[in-house]
């Protein structure tokens, strides 16, 4: 029974996306905040349960990051459309995701598994925090020095995103572009 809990939580995250979108577009930012926060909690819970009880599945490996990215990108898109954040934030995120998908697709054919690293998780957490702050600032119409708090958080999240992209590319280059058979041949040749 427990083995299905992480995947169920991942599916719930997909189901929460339309509610987040609806409440952002209708201007009910507090409900958008609640559903977005609930999505974040289910993300933390499914990862914790999967690792703690060793119930990691192929479905979870594929769908968990997809749920994260779809939630993040759809929410950022809504925030751009409603003029809460500038479009260039979304463009940078989309470019990073496009590069990551291309790299992962290429390496999939080489049987190289791409795992989430701390720097990728940091970028995701910073985006979650920035989005939450945007929703709260908009809901309570906060002005003054605090009104740009979300912008500062988005800048930090983008720095973390670019850093994560660089680190993933570096990691993928080490793991994916060097064939282990070629390395064995080189070692054999050196021994002769």
Secondary structure as a PSIPRED ss2 file (coil, helix, strand):
# PSIPRED VFORMAT (PSIPRED V4.0)

   1 X C   1.000  0.000  0.000
   2 X H   0.000  1.000  0.000
   3 X H   0.000  1.000  0.000
   4 X H   0.000  1.000  0.000
   5 X H   0.000  1.000  0.000
   6 X H   0.000  1.000  0.000
   7 X H   0.000  1.000  0.000
   8 X H   0.000  1.000  0.000
   9 X H   0.000  1.000  0.000
  10 X H   0.000  1.000  0.000
  11 X H   0.000  1.000  0.000
  12 X H   0.000  1.000  0.000
  13 X H   0.000  1.000  0.000
  14 X H   0.000  1.000  0.000
  15 X H   0.000  1.000  0.000
  16 X H   0.000  1.000  0.000
  17 X H   0.000  1.000  0.000
  18 X H   0.000  1.000  0.000
  19 X H   0.000  1.000  0.000
  20 X H   0.000  1.000  0.000
  21 X H   0.000  1.000  0.000
  22 X H   0.000  1.000  0.000
  23 X H   0.000  1.000  0.000
  24 X H   0.000  1.000  0.000
  25 X H   0.000  1.000  0.000
  26 X C   1.000  0.000  0.000
  27 X C   1.000  0.000  0.000
  28 X C   1.000  0.000  0.000
  29 X H   0.000  1.000  0.000
  30 X H   0.000  1.000  0.000
  31 X H   0.000  1.000  0.000
  32 X H   0.000  1.000  0.000
  33 X H   0.000  1.000  0.000
  34 X H   0.000  1.000  0.000
  35 X H   0.000  1.000  0.000
  36 X H   0.000  1.000  0.000
  37 X H   0.000  1.000  0.000
  38 X H   0.000  1.000  0.000
  39 X H   0.000  1.000  0.000
  40 X H   0.000  1.000  0.000
  41 X H   0.000  1.000  0.000
  42 X H   0.000  1.000  0.000
  43 X H   0.000  1.000  0.000
  44 X H   0.000  1.000  0.000
  45 X H   0.000  1.000  0.000
  46 X H   0.000  1.000  0.000
  47 X H   0.000  1.000  0.000
  48 X H   0.000  1.000  0.000
  49 X H   0.000  1.000  0.000
  50 X H   0.000  1.000  0.000
  51 X H   0.000  1.000  0.000
  52 X H   0.000  1.000  0.000
  53 X C   1.000  0.000  0.000
  54 X C   1.000  0.000  0.000
  55 X C   1.000  0.000  0.000
  56 X C   1.000  0.000  0.000
  57 X C   1.000  0.000  0.000
  58 X H   0.000  1.000  0.000
  59 X H   0.000  1.000  0.000
  60 X H   0.000  1.000  0.000
  61 X H   0.000  1.000  0.000
  62 X H   0.000  1.000  0.000
  63 X H   0.000  1.000  0.000
  64 X H   0.000  1.000  0.000
  65 X H   0.000  1.000  0.000
  66 X H   0.000  1.000  0.000
  67 X H   0.000  1.000  0.000
  68 X H   0.000  1.000  0.000
  69 X H   0.000  1.000  0.000
  70 X H   0.000  1.000  0.000
  71 X H   0.000  1.000  0.000
  72 X H   0.000  1.000  0.000
  73 X H   0.000  1.000  0.000
  74 X H   0.000  1.000  0.000
  75 X H   0.000  1.000  0.000
  76 X H   0.000  1.000  0.000
  77 X H   0.000  1.000  0.000
  78 X H   0.000  1.000  0.000
  79 X H   0.000  1.000  0.000
  80 X H   0.000  1.000  0.000
  81 X H   0.000  1.000  0.000
  82 X C   1.000  0.000  0.000
  83 X C   1.000  0.000  0.000
  84 X C   1.000  0.000  0.000
  85 X C   1.000  0.000  0.000
  86 X C   1.000  0.000  0.000
  87 X H   0.000  1.000  0.000
  88 X H   0.000  1.000  0.000
  89 X H   0.000  1.000  0.000
  90 X H   0.000  1.000  0.000
  91 X H   0.000  1.000  0.000
  92 X H   0.000  1.000  0.000
  93 X H   0.000  1.000  0.000
  94 X H   0.000  1.000  0.000
  95 X H   0.000  1.000  0.000
  96 X H   0.000  1.000  0.000
  97 X H   0.000  1.000  0.000
  98 X H   0.000  1.000  0.000
  99 X H   0.000  1.000  0.000
 100 X H   0.000  1.000  0.000
 101 X H   0.000  1.000  0.000
 102 X H   0.000  1.000  0.000
 103 X H   0.000  1.000  0.000
 104 X H   0.000  1.000  0.000
 105 X H   0.000  1.000  0.000
 106 X H   0.000  1.000  0.000
 107 X H   0.000  1.000  0.000
 108 X H   0.000  1.000  0.000
 109 X C   1.000  0.000  0.000
 110 X C   1.000  0.000  0.000
 111 X C   1.000  0.000  0.000
 112 X C   1.000  0.000  0.000
 113 X C   1.000  0.000  0.000
 114 X C   1.000  0.000  0.000
 115 X C   1.000  0.000  0.000
 116 X C   1.000  0.000  0.000
 117 X C   1.000  0.000  0.000
 118 X H   0.000  1.000  0.000
 119 X H   0.000  1.000  0.000
 120 X H   0.000  1.000  0.000
 121 X H   0.000  1.000  0.000
 122 X H   0.000  1.000  0.000
 123 X H   0.000  1.000  0.000
 124 X H   0.000  1.000  0.000
 125 X H   0.000  1.000  0.000
 126 X H   0.000  1.000  0.000
 127 X H   0.000  1.000  0.000
 128 X H   0.000  1.000  0.000
 129 X H   0.000  1.000  0.000
 130 X H   0.000  1.000  0.000
 131 X H   0.000  1.000  0.000
 132 X H   0.000  1.000  0.000
 133 X H   0.000  1.000  0.000
 134 X H   0.000  1.000  0.000
 135 X H   0.000  1.000  0.000
 136 X H   0.000  1.000  0.000
 137 X H   0.000  1.000  0.000
 138 X H   0.000  1.000  0.000
 139 X H   0.000  1.000  0.000
 140 X H   0.000  1.000  0.000
 141 X C   1.000  0.000  0.000
 142 X C   1.000  0.000  0.000
 143 X C   1.000  0.000  0.000
 144 X H   0.000  1.000  0.000
 145 X H   0.000  1.000  0.000
 146 X H   0.000  1.000  0.000
 147 X H   0.000  1.000  0.000
 148 X H   0.000  1.000  0.000
 149 X H   0.000  1.000  0.000
 150 X H   0.000  1.000  0.000
 151 X H   0.000  1.000  0.000
 152 X H   0.000  1.000  0.000
 153 X H   0.000  1.000  0.000
 154 X H   0.000  1.000  0.000
 155 X H   0.000  1.000  0.000
 156 X H   0.000  1.000  0.000
 157 X H   0.000  1.000  0.000
 158 X H   0.000  1.000  0.000
 159 X H   0.000  1.000  0.000
 160 X H   0.000  1.000  0.000
 161 X H   0.000  1.000  0.000
 162 X H   0.000  1.000  0.000
 163 X H   0.000  1.000  0.000
 164 X H   0.000  1.000  0.000
 165 X H   0.000  1.000  0.000
 166 X H   0.000  1.000  0.000
 167 X H   0.000  1.000  0.000
 168 X H   0.000  1.000  0.000
 169 X H   0.000  1.000  0.000
 170 X H   0.000  1.000  0.000
 171 X H   0.000  1.000  0.000
 172 X H   0.000  1.000  0.000
 173 X H   0.000  1.000  0.000
 174 X H   0.000  1.000  0.000
 175 X H   0.000  1.000  0.000
 176 X H   0.000  1.000  0.000
 177 X C   1.000  0.000  0.000
 178 X C   1.000  0.000  0.000
 179 X C   1.000  0.000  0.000
 180 X H   0.000  1.000  0.000
 181 X H   0.000  1.000  0.000
 182 X H   0.000  1.000  0.000
 183 X H   0.000  1.000  0.000
 184 X H   0.000  1.000  0.000
 185 X H   0.000  1.000  0.000
 186 X H   0.000  1.000  0.000
 187 X H   0.000  1.000  0.000
 188 X H   0.000  1.000  0.000
 189 X H   0.000  1.000  0.000
 190 X H   0.000  1.000  0.000
 191 X H   0.000  1.000  0.000
 192 X C   1.000  0.000  0.000
